[in-house]
């Protein structure tokens, strides 16, 4: 399961966000380092298509795709030199697939520090950049020496040197413009700033009217290199504890629609290139995660390895077309179901029925 790590200064709202998303009970306290060990939880990826398909098939069960979120202790200026939780904090970040910057914009006299999301972003990026720079500087001389005897690692050496040049100017790698090939050469080093990034600006209830302005400031700073959304995390964490109908009433009453968190989860899911195909029947309607660009047998393997090994074909139809037809039987009779083979590239929203032989 793909892992996202919450990264922010102390008391930025990471633990409250974790609780809102996962239904967890992480300690959210107004003092630094309330979280010393990472909290790990799973959140469902919202998908309205499942409910529609379930109603059509009269499914007994609905199973959503899911992602894992990790609430990591607060990062402070100087973490790359051991301040705060130091190396323990940085080690926890290395284990996640993508980073979620939690940036505080709300005012609270009990919380020290500047509630300026741009200043917090600066601190976070500098500390992660310095940690990556230290990691690669240890490799440069050694790799150059090896490359004199082994030209096959010339690409890796060039990528390391390009990364060091960027990091030395304070530029995190996700903003550096390095090619996919260069980043591929760097993957064995588990660099912090080479991970995909999503930012969430944590606003107060009294700042809801200013959310667009606060979000745009961070988006401009990130130059389109990361998705940015705003949310009143405390409010949504409180709403998450209510029954579903009361949640909807509270968020709707505040003009927040379904809230920011479903959109946040969907964006987090997509920045890793994750997509969804669907299966539906009387037993269950289910969302299955696959990597963008996967073939039909690879998608089948997400259900069971036997499906991939013995793949014969995949009966496939877009979810909207299936709903218009009213079910699998009607779709087959009207010729709307396609028979796809081993080379078919699965599309987000495909509803699939696999044929296999083991």
Secondary structure, 3 states (H helix, E strand, C coil): CCEEEEECCCCCCHHHHHHHHHCCCCCCCCCCCCCCCCEEEEEECCCHHHHHHHHHHCCCCEECCEEEEEECCCCCCCHHHCCCCHHHHHHHHHCCCEEEEEEECCCCCCCCCCCCHHHHHHHHHHHHHHHHHHHHHHHHHHHHHHHCCCHHHHHHHHHHHHHHHHHHCCCCHHHCCCCHHHHHHHHHHCCHHHCEEEEEEECCHHHHHHHHHHHHHHHHHHCCCCEEEEECHHHHHHHHCCCHHHHHHHHHHCCCCCCCHHHHHHHHHHHCCEEEEEEECCCCEEEEEEECCCEHHHHHHHHCHHHHHCEEEEEEEEHHHHHHHCCHHHHHHCCCCEEECCCCECCCCEEEEEEECC
